[in-house]
Amino acid sequence: MEKFQEALLAWYRENPRSLPWRGEKDPYRILVAEVLLQQTRTAQAIPYYHRFLARFPTLKALREASLEEVLKAWQGAGYYRRALHLHRLAQEVEALPRSYAELLKLPGLGPYTAAAVASLAFGERVAAVDGNVRRVLSRVFALENPAPRMLRNLAQGLLPQGEASGEWNQALMDLGATVCLPRRPLCPKCPVAPLCQGRVDPGRYPGTRRRKVREEALAALVLWGREGVYLERLEGRFAGLYGVPLFPQEELPRRVRSFGVDPRFAGEVHHTLTHRRLRVGVYVAPWDGEGAASRREQLVDPGEKPLPKLMEKVLRQAQAFLAHEGILSFPHAKAHGVKPFEPG
């Protein structure tokens, strides 16, 4: 055990990753980084980390912002429920609690994020187990399918005495991110290779977790008029964001009648979510705002609203169709008063 701890810490102190949040002590900034890293790869998270903190540098600034402002700043990072939870968290506390147990009670903070903030910001002796740590420990101890609780207990028992828990957690994460890779791990470069029980067959540990991905056929109705594109506040998986009407493909005839339009098919876009593969038919039509009983929003410039990545794809597909048909000079002209879409 001690040899494993000493070898890993010595390697980490010589080879730490250079990350903008590495060495950070502000609990709020650590929280933002860890929430981003829940579903976003490190290299992709860095620009969003800078952008979000430039707009909301403190928990107080986040608390005083509207949800729409927060979602707009988060745009492009995906998995918007993280931003919803961050905003809700800011409404609930004036300062982040200092313990893992209390952090775990906050919106959107699971065992990993709570442990990461508690250890990095407050020095609590608690192990943070993310996907990288799971892979490292599964290989070192030859565990094919370790249960989450068992793995957390194992990680907790590995915390070295007399060392900063945050540094240890980062060492394990960095090993998984740079050496103990999911495919083609760099075993000859691994500082703990002599102690690794799974090094003979690293691909076996941990076992692959198979996820069933379902396909959904949807339709998106892009309505344009003198003031821009019709957007409405979305619900369900994109709650709090804006977009054109999106619904199951079979609902298209009814939705078309409700708006009183005769749309044209503009093509199809594909979008992958966790456990879902979306196949979206894009339909476009001019619209003057008539023929609808009640509307939550009106014709607006899409660049002014927080949009999920799927809606950016839909609007680009619609623009390309309109340009090809000579209806809209793509991408700068404003024929028929349509404001060209510029993703945020």
DRENDO-1510 file (C-alpha; in Angstrom, 1 decimal, always signed):
<recs>
REC; n; res; u; v; w
REC; 1; MET; +0.0; +0.0; +0.0 .
REC; 2; GLU; +2.7; +2.5; +1.0 .
REC; 3; LYS; +4.7; +1.7; -2.2 .
REC; 4; PHE; +1.7; +2.4; -4.3 .
REC; 5; GLN; +1.1; +5.7; -2.5 .
REC; 6; GLU; +4.7; +6.8; -2.7 .
REC; 7; ALA; +5.2; +5.9; -6.3 .
REC; 8; LEU; +2.0; +7.6; -7.5 .
REC; 9; LEU; +2.6; +10.8; -5.5 .
REC; 10; ALA; +6.2; +11.1; -6.7 .
REC; 11; TRP; +5.1; +10.7; -10.3 .
REC; 12; TYR; +2.3; +13.2; -9.9 .
REC; 13; ARG; +4.6; +15.9; -8.3 .
REC; 14; GLU; +6.8; +15.5; -11.4 .
REC; 15; ASN; +4.0; +15.4; -14.0 .
REC; 16; PRO; +1.0; +17.4; -12.9 .
REC; 17; ARG; -1.4; +18.5; -15.7 .
REC; 18; SER; -1.4; +22.3; -16.3 .
REC; 19; LEU; -5.1; +23.2; -15.8 .
REC; 20; PRO; -6.6; +26.6; -15.1 .
REC; 21; TRP; -8.3; +25.3; -11.9 .
REC; 22; ARG; -5.3; +23.4; -10.7 .
REC; 23; GLY; -4.1; +24.9; -7.4 .
REC; 24; GLU; -7.3; +26.9; -7.1 .
REC; 25; LYS; -8.5; +27.4; -3.5 .
REC; 26; ASP; -11.7; +29.4; -4.1 .
REC; 27; PRO; -14.5; +26.8; -3.4 .
REC; 28; TYR; -16.8; +28.4; -6.0 .
REC; 29; ARG; -14.3; +28.3; -8.8 .
REC; 30; ILE; -13.5; +24.7; -7.9 .
REC; 31; LEU; -17.2; +23.9; -8.0 .
REC; 32; VAL; -17.7; +25.4; -11.4 .
REC; 33; ALA; -14.8; +23.4; -12.8 .
REC; 34; GLU; -16.0; +20.1; -11.3 .
REC; 35; VAL; -19.6; +20.6; -12.5 .
REC; 36; LEU; -18.3; +21.3; -16.0 .
REC; 37; LEU; -16.1; +18.1; -15.8 .
REC; 38; GLN; -19.1; +16.0; -14.9 .
REC; 39; GLN; -20.0; +15.5; -18.6 .
REC; 40; THR; -17.4; +17.4; -20.5 .
REC; 41; ARG; -13.9; +16.4; -21.5 .
REC; 42; THR; -11.1; +18.5; -19.9 .
REC; 43; ALA; -9.9; +20.2; -23.0 .
REC; 44; GLN; -13.4; +21.2; -24.0 .
REC; 45; ALA; -14.3; +22.4; -20.5 .
REC; 46; ILE; -11.5; +25.0; -20.3 .
REC; 47; PRO; -12.9; +27.7; -22.5 .
REC; 48; TYR; -16.4; +27.3; -20.9 .
REC; 49; TYR; -14.8; +27.6; -17.4 .
REC; 50; HIS; -13.2; +30.9; -18.3 .
REC; 51; ARG; -16.3; +32.2; -20.0 .
REC; 52; PHE; -18.6; +31.3; -17.2 .
REC; 53; LEU; -16.4; +32.8; -14.5 .
REC; 54; ALA; -15.9; +36.0; -16.5 .
REC; 55; ARG; -19.7; +36.4; -16.5 .
REC; 56; PHE; -20.3; +35.1; -12.9 .
REC; 57; PRO; -17.1; +35.5; -10.9 .
REC; 58; THR; -18.7; +34.8; -7.6 .
REC; 59; LEU; -21.5; +32.8; -6.1 .
REC; 60; LYS; -23.2; +36.1; -5.3 .
REC; 61; ALA; -23.1; +37.1; -9.0 .
REC; 62; LEU; -24.5; +33.8; -10.0 .
REC; 63; ARG; -27.3; +34.1; -7.4 .
REC; 64; GLU; -28.3; +37.6; -8.7 .
REC; 65; ALA; -28.4; +36.5; -12.4 .
REC; 66; SER; -31.5; +35.2; -14.1 .
REC; 67; LEU; -31.7; +31.6; -15.2 .
REC; 68; GLU; -31.8; +32.7; -18.8 .
REC; 69; GLU; -28.5; +34.6; -18.4 .
REC; 70; VAL; -26.9; +31.5; -16.8 .
REC; 71; LEU; -28.1; +29.2; -19.6 .
REC; 72; LYS; -26.9; +31.6; -22.2 .
REC; 73; ALA; -23.4; +31.7; -20.6 .
REC; 74; TRP; -23.5; +27.9; -20.5 .
REC; 75; GLN; -24.5; +27.6; -24.1 .
REC; 76; GLY; -22.4; +25.1; -26.1 .
REC; 77; ALA; -21.2; +23.1; -23.0 .
REC; 78; GLY; -24.3; +20.8; -23.2 .
REC; 79; TYR; -26.1; +18.9; -20.4 .
REC; 80; TYR; -27.8; +22.1; -19.4 .
REC; 81; ARG; -29.3; +20.5; -16.2 .
REC; 82; ARG; -25.9; +21.2; -14.7 .
REC; 83; ALA; -26.4; +24.9; -15.2 .
REC; 84; LEU; -29.9; +24.7; -13.8 .
REC; 85; HIS; -28.6; +23.0; -10.7 .
REC; 86; LEU; -25.8; +25.5; -10.3 .
REC; 87; HIS; -28.2; +28.4; -10.5 .
REC; 88; ARG; -30.6; +26.7; -8.0 .
REC; 89; LEU; -27.6; +26.0; -5.7 .
REC; 90; ALA; -26.7; +29.7; -5.7 .
REC; 91; GLN; -30.2; +30.5; -4.6 .
REC; 92; GLU; -30.0; +28.1; -1.6 .
REC; 93; VAL; -26.7; +29.0; +0.0 .
REC; 94; GLU; -24.7; +32.2; +0.5 .
REC; 95; ALA; -21.4; +30.2; +0.8 .
REC; 96; LEU; -20.6; +26.6; +0.1 .
REC; 97; PRO; -20.6; +24.3; +3.1 .
REC; 98; ARG; -17.3; +23.0; +4.1 .
REC; 99; SER; -18.1; +19.3; +4.5 .
REC; 100; TYR; -18.7; +16.4; +2.1 .
REC; 101; ALA; -21.9; +15.5; +3.9 .
REC; 102; GLU; -23.4; +19.0; +3.5 .
REC; 103; LEU; -22.2; +19.5; +0.0 .
REC; 104; LEU; -23.9; +16.2; -1.0 .
REC; 105; LYS; -27.2; +17.8; -0.1 .
REC; 106; LEU; -26.9; +20.6; -2.7 .
REC; 107; PRO; -28.6; +20.4; -6.1 .
REC; 108; GLY; -26.6; +18.6; -8.8 .
REC; 109; LEU; -23.8; +17.5; -6.5 .
REC; 110; GLY; -23.3; +13.7; -6.5 .
REC; 111; PRO; -20.7; +11.8; -4.5 .
REC; 112; TYR; -17.8; +12.6; -6.8 .
REC; 113; THR; -18.4; +16.4; -7.2 .
REC; 114; ALA; -19.1; +16.8; -3.4 .
REC; 115; ALA; -15.9; +14.9; -2.6 .
REC; 116; ALA; -13.8; +16.8; -5.1 .
REC; 117; VAL; -14.9; +20.2; -3.7 .
REC; 118; ALA; -14.6; +19.0; -0.1 .
REC; 119; SER; -11.0; +17.7; -0.6 .
REC; 120; LEU; -9.7; +20.4; -2.9 .
REC; 121; ALA; -11.3; +23.4; -1.3 .
REC; 122; PHE; -11.5; +22.4; +2.3 .
REC; 123; GLY; -8.9; +19.7; +2.8 .
REC; 124; GLU; -11.4; +17.1; +4.0 .
REC; 125; ARG; -10.1; +13.5; +3.9 .
REC; 126; VAL; -12.5; +12.1; +1.4 .
REC; 127; ALA; -11.8; +10.2; -1.8 .
REC; 128; ALA; -13.2; +11.5; -5.1 .
REC; 129; VAL; -14.0; +8.7; -7.5 .
REC; 130; ASP; -14.6; +9.7; -11.1 .
REC; 131; GLY; -14.3; +7.5; -14.2 .
REC; 132; ASN; -10.6; +7.9; -14.3 .
REC; 133; VAL; -10.2; +6.7; -10.7 .
REC; 134; ARG; -12.6; +3.9; -11.3 .
REC; 135; ARG; -10.5; +2.6; -14.2 .
REC; 136; VAL; -7.1; +3.0; -12.3 .
REC; 137; LEU; -8.3; +1.1; -9.2 .
REC; 138; SER; -10.1; -1.5; -11.2 .
REC; 139; ARG; -6.9; -2.4; -13.0 .
REC; 140; VAL; -4.6; -2.1; -10.1 .
REC; 141; PHE; -6.8; -4.5; -8.0 .
REC; 142; ALA; -8.1; -6.6; -11.0 .
REC; 143; LEU; -11.7; -5.7; -10.4 .
REC; 144; GLU; -14.0; -6.5; -13.4 .
REC; 145; ASN; -17.2; -4.8; -12.2 .
REC; 146; PRO; -16.8; -3.1; -8.9 .
REC; 147; ALA; -19.9; -1.7; -7.2 .
REC; 148; PRO; -19.8; +2.1; -6.7 .
REC; 149; ARG; -19.9; +1.8; -2.9 .
REC; 150; MET; -17.2; -0.8; -2.8 .
REC; 151; LEU; -15.0; +1.3; -5.0 .
REC; 152; ARG; -15.5; +4.4; -2.8 .
REC; 153; ASN; -14.6; +2.4; +0.3 .
REC; 154; LEU; -11.5; +1.1; -1.4 .
REC; 155; ALA; -10.5; +4.6; -2.5 .
REC; 156; GLN; -11.2; +6.0; +1.0 .
REC; 157; GLY; -8.9; +3.4; +2.5 .
REC; 158; LEU; -6.1; +4.3; +0.1 .
REC; 159; LEU; -5.9; +8.0; +1.2 .
REC; 160; PRO; -2.3; +8.3; +2.5 .
REC; 161; GLN; -1.8; +9.6; +6.0 .
REC; 162; GLY; +0.0; +12.9; +6.3 .
REC; 163; GLU; -0.7; +13.9; +2.7 .
REC; 164; ALA; -3.3; +16.3; +1.3 .
REC; 165; SER; -6.3; +14.4; +0.2 .
REC; 166; GLY; -6.9; +16.8; -2.7 .
REC; 167; GLU; -3.4; +16.2; -4.1 .
REC; 168; TRP; -3.9; +12.4; -3.8 .
REC; 169; ASN; -7.3; +12.6; -5.6 .
REC; 170; GLN; -5.8; +14.6; -8.4 .
REC; 171; ALA; -2.9; +12.2; -8.7 .
REC; 172; LEU; -5.3; +9.3; -9.3 .
REC; 173; MET; -7.3; +11.3; -11.8 .
REC; 174; ASP; -4.2; +12.4; -13.7 .
REC; 175; LEU; -2.9; +8.9; -13.9 .
REC; 176; GLY; -6.2; +7.8; -15.4 .
REC; 177; ALA; -6.4; +10.8; -17.8 .
REC; 178; THR; -2.8; +10.6; -19.2 .
REC; 179; VAL; -1.5; +7.0; -18.7 .
REC; 180; CYS; -4.1; +4.5; -17.6 .
REC; 181; LEU; -6.2; +5.2; -20.7 .
REC; 182; PRO; -9.4; +3.4; -21.6 .
REC; 183; ARG; -7.8; +2.0; -24.8 .
REC; 184; ARG; -4.1; +1.4; -25.3 .
REC; 185; PRO; -3.0; +2.3; -21.8 .
REC; 186; LEU; +0.6; +3.4; -21.5 .
REC; 187; CYS; +1.7; +0.7; -19.1 .
REC; 188; PRO; +5.4; +1.0; -19.7 .
REC; 189; LYS; +5.2; +4.6; -18.5 .
REC; 190; CYS; +3.0; +3.9; -15.5 .
REC; 191; PRO; +4.6; +4.6; -12.1 .
REC; 192; VAL; +2.6; +1.8; -10.4 .
REC; 193; ALA; +2.9; -0.8; -13.1 .
REC; 194; PRO; +4.9; -3.3; -10.9 .
REC; 195; LEU; +2.0; -3.2; -8.4 .
REC; 196; CYS; -0.8; -3.5; -10.9 .
REC; 197; GLN; -2.6; -6.8; -10.8 .
REC; 198; GLY; -4.4; -6.1; -14.1 .
REC; 199; ARG; -1.4; -5.1; -16.2 .
REC; 200; VAL; -1.3; -8.4; -18.1 .
REC; 201; ASP; -4.8; -7.8; -19.5 .
REC; 202; PRO; -5.7; -4.1; -18.8 .
REC; 203; GLY; -8.6; -4.2; -21.3 .
REC; 204; ARG; -10.4; -6.6; -19.0 .
REC; 205; TYR; -10.6; -4.1; -16.2 .
REC; 206; PRO; -13.1; -2.7; -15.6 .
REC; 207; GLY; -15.7; -4.6; -17.6 .
REC; 208; THR; -17.5; -2.6; -20.3 .
REC; 209; ARG; -20.8; -1.2; -19.1 .
REC; 210; ARG; -23.2; -1.6; -22.0 .
REC; 211; ARG; -25.8; +1.1; -22.4 .
REC; 212; LYS; -28.8; +0.7; -24.6 .
REC; 213; VAL; -29.2; +3.7; -26.9 .
REC; 214; ARG; -32.7; +4.4; -28.2 .
REC; 215; GLU; -33.5; +6.3; -31.3 .
REC; 216; GLU; -36.3; +8.9; -31.5 .
REC; 217; ALA; -37.8; +10.3; -34.6 .
REC; 218; LEU; -38.7; +14.0; -34.1 .
REC; 219; ALA; -39.8; +17.0; -36.2 .
REC; 220; ALA; -38.7; +20.6; -35.8 .
REC; 221; LEU; -40.8; +23.4; -37.2 .
REC; 222; VAL; -38.9; +26.5; -38.2 .
REC; 223; LEU; -41.2; +29.5; -38.7 .
REC; 224; TRP; -39.7; +32.7; -40.0 .
REC; 225; GLY; -41.2; +36.2; -40.4 .
REC; 226; ARG; -40.5; +39.9; -40.4 .
REC; 227; GLU; -38.9; +39.9; -36.9 .
REC; 228; GLY; -36.9; +36.7; -36.9 .
REC; 229; VAL; -37.6; +33.1; -36.1 .
REC; 230; TYR; -40.4; +31.8; -33.8 .
REC; 231; LEU; -39.0; +30.5; -30.6 .
REC; 232; GLU; -40.6; +29.1; -27.5 .
REC; 233; ARG; -39.4; +28.0; -24.1 .
REC; 234; LEU; -38.7; +24.3; -24.2 .
REC; 235; GLU; -39.7; +21.7; -21.6 .
REC; 236; GLY; -38.5; +18.2; -20.7 .
REC; 237; ARG; -34.9; +17.4; -21.5 .
REC; 238; PHE; -34.2; +21.0; -22.6 .
REC; 239; ALA; -36.1; +22.7; -19.8 .
REC; 240; GLY; -35.3; +26.4; -19.5 .
REC; 241; LEU; -33.8; +26.7; -22.9 .
REC; 242; TYR; -35.4; +28.1; -26.1 .
REC; 243; GLY; -35.9; +26.6; -29.5 .
REC; 244; VAL; -38.3; +26.1; -32.4 .
REC; 245; PRO; -41.3; +23.8; -31.8 .
REC; 246; LEU; -39.9; +20.2; -31.4 .
REC; 247; PHE; -42.2; +17.2; -31.2 .
REC; 248; PRO; -42.6; +13.5; -32.2 .
REC; 249; GLN; -42.7; +13.1; -36.0 .
REC; 250; GLU; -46.3; +11.8; -35.9 .
REC; 251; GLU; -47.5; +15.1; -34.4 .
REC; 252; LEU; -46.4; +17.1; -37.4 .
REC; 253; PRO; -49.9; +17.3; -39.2 .
REC; 254; ARG; -51.6; +18.6; -36.0 .
REC; 255; ARG; -48.9; +21.1; -35.2 .
REC; 256; VAL; -48.9; +22.4; -38.8 .
REC; 257; ARG; -52.6; +23.0; -38.6 .
REC; 258; SER; -52.3; +24.8; -35.3 .
REC; 259; PHE; -49.9; +27.3; -36.9 .
REC; 260; GLY; -51.8; +27.5; -40.1 .
REC; 261; VAL; -48.7; +26.9; -42.3 .
REC; 262; ASP; -47.7; +24.7; -45.2 .
REC; 263; PRO; -44.1; +23.8; -44.4 .
REC; 264; ARG; -41.4; +22.4; -46.7 .
REC; 265; PHE; -39.0; +19.6; -45.7 .
REC; 266; ALA; -35.5; +21.1; -45.3 .
REC; 267; GLY; -33.5; +18.0; -44.4 .
REC; 268; GLU; -32.6; +16.0; -41.4 .
REC; 269; VAL; -30.2; +16.5; -38.5 .
REC; 270; HIS; -28.9; +14.0; -36.0 .
REC; 271; HIS; -28.0; +14.6; -32.4 .
REC; 272; THR; -26.8; +12.2; -29.7 .
REC; 273; LEU; -27.7; +12.5; -26.0 .
REC; 274; THR; -27.0; +10.1; -23.1 .
REC; 275; HIS; -29.0; +6.9; -24.0 .
REC; 276; ARG; -30.8; +8.7; -26.9 .
REC; 277; ARG; -30.1; +9.2; -30.6 .
REC; 278; LEU; -32.3; +11.9; -32.1 .
REC; 279; ARG; -33.2; +11.9; -35.8 .
REC; 280; VAL; -34.9; +15.3; -36.4 .
REC; 281; GLY; -36.7; +16.2; -39.6 .
REC; 282; VAL; -36.5; +20.0; -40.2 .
REC; 283; TYR; -39.5; +21.7; -41.7 .
REC; 284; VAL; -39.6; +25.4; -42.7 .
REC; 285; ALA; -42.4; +27.9; -43.4 .
REC; 286; PRO; -43.0; +31.6; -43.4 .
REC; 287; TRP; -45.3; +32.8; -40.6 .
REC; 288; ASP; -46.9; +36.1; -39.7 .
REC; 289; GLY; -47.8; +35.2; -36.1 .
REC; 290; GLU; -51.4; +34.3; -37.0 .
REC; 291; GLY; -53.2; +31.0; -36.7 .
REC; 292; ALA; -52.2; +30.1; -33.1 .
REC; 293; ALA; -54.4; +30.2; -30.1 .
REC; 294; SER; -51.7; +31.0; -27.6 .
REC; 295; ARG; -47.9; +31.4; -27.9 .
REC; 296; ARG; -45.4; +31.6; -25.1 .
REC; 297; GLU; -42.9; +33.5; -27.2 .
REC; 298; GLN; -42.8; +35.4; -30.5 .
REC; 299; LEU; -40.6; +36.0; -33.5 .
REC; 300; VAL; -37.1; +36.8; -32.1 .
REC; 301; ASP; -33.5; +36.8; -33.0 .
REC; 302; PRO; -32.2; +33.3; -32.0 .
REC; 303; GLY; -28.8; +34.7; -31.1 .
REC; 304; GLU; -30.5; +36.5; -28.1 .
REC; 305; LYS; -31.7; +33.3; -26.5 .
REC; 306; PRO; -30.0; +30.3; -24.9 .
REC; 307; LEU; -30.3; +27.4; -27.3 .
REC; 308; PRO; -29.4; +23.8; -27.0 .
REC; 309; LYS; -26.8; +22.4; -29.5 .
REC; 310; LEU; -29.6; +20.5; -31.2 .
REC; 311; MET; -31.4; +23.8; -32.0 .
REC; 312; GLU; -28.2; +25.3; -33.4 .
REC; 313; LYS; -28.1; +22.3; -35.8 .
REC; 314; VAL; -31.7; +22.7; -36.8 .
REC; 315; LEU; -31.4; +26.4; -37.5 .
REC; 316; ARG; -28.3; +26.0; -39.6 .
REC; 317; GLN; -30.1; +23.3; -41.6 .
REC; 318; ALA; -33.0; +25.6; -42.2 .
REC; 319; GLN; -30.7; +28.5; -43.2 .
REC; 320; ALA; -28.9; +26.3; -45.7 .
REC; 321; PHE; -32.2; +25.2; -47.2 .
REC; 322; LEU; -33.5; +28.8; -47.5 .
REC; 323; ALA; -30.2; +29.9; -49.1 .
REC; 324; HIS; -30.3; +27.1; -51.5 .
REC; 325; GLU; -33.9; +27.9; -52.5 .
REC; 326; GLY; -33.0; +31.6; -53.0 .
REC; 327; ILE; -35.4; +32.6; -50.2 .
REC; 328; LEU; -32.6; +33.8; -47.9 .
REC; 329; SER; -29.2; +35.0; -49.0 .
REC; 330; PHE; -27.0; +33.0; -46.7 .
REC; 331; PRO; -25.5; +34.0; -44.3 .
REC; 332; HIS; -25.6; +37.8; -44.1 .
REC; 333; ALA; -28.6; +39.2; -46.0 .
REC; 334; LYS; -31.9; +39.7; -44.2 .
REC; 335; ALA; -34.4; +38.9; -46.9 .
REC; 336; HIS; -38.0; +38.8; -45.7 .
REC; 337; GLY; -36.8; +40.3; -42.4 .
REC; 338; VAL; -35.2; +37.0; -41.3 .
REC; 339; LYS; -32.2; +37.7; -39.1 .
REC; 340; PRO; -29.4; +35.2; -39.9 .
REC; 341; PHE; -28.7; +32.9; -37.0 .
REC; 342; GLU; -25.3; +33.2; -35.3 .
REC; 343; PRO; -24.7; +30.6; -32.6 .
REC; 344; GLY; -23.7; +32.0; -29.2 .
</recs>
